[in-house]
Amino acid sequence: MSGKSSQDERIAKMTFASVYPHYLAKVEKKGRSKEELHQVIKWLTGLNERSLQKQIKDKTTFEQFFRAATIHPNAHLITGVICGHRVEDIENPLTQRVRYLDKLVDELAKGRKMEKILRSV
């Protein structure tokens, strides 16, 4: 098994609930709010607040989380480097979606304006 596919498997099995507190801490440490984090997550996934809370409560894996999601049509506009990889070049669709979310959280924490984060065209 290659390193890339084992990383993809590890990401697929990781629970959204285990990563969510890190996302929240990262943005709050930089002066952004839980509501802004949820706005970003909802934009990318199409989930509403109730669905998002259920995903956290049920400790769904990223694979299940993104299976329940409807990815925003402008998600392909998310570009840049995250964890040493260009998000637009990631071949595994699930890993790419997780990295899209990581990138959006990074942009929120860095103070980028919401309309830029949400790729308002």
C-alpha positions, 0 to 999 in steps of 0.5 A: 500500500502506498503512503498516499492511499494509506493517508487517504484511508486514515483521513476517511476513517477520522471522525469529523467530531475529533477534528471540529474542536481543533477547527473551533479553537484555531478560529477563536484563538484568532478572534473569529467566532463559532458562527463564522466557522459554521457559516464556512462549513455550511457553505462548503457542505450544504449542511444546515445547523441541525445536520451539522450538530448531528454529524458531530454528535454521531461522531461520523467519519469524514467519509460519512460526513462528506457523503451527507454533504452537497459540495458547493459548486464554487468549491473548485475555486479553493486553491493553495497549499495545505499540509504541503499539498496544493488542494487543487491537485489532490486526486482523491475526492474525499481527501480533497474535500477535507483539505478544502475544509482545512483551507477554508478554516485557515483562511478564516483564522488568518482574518480573510474577509468572509466574501473572499472565503466563500468564493463569492463570484 
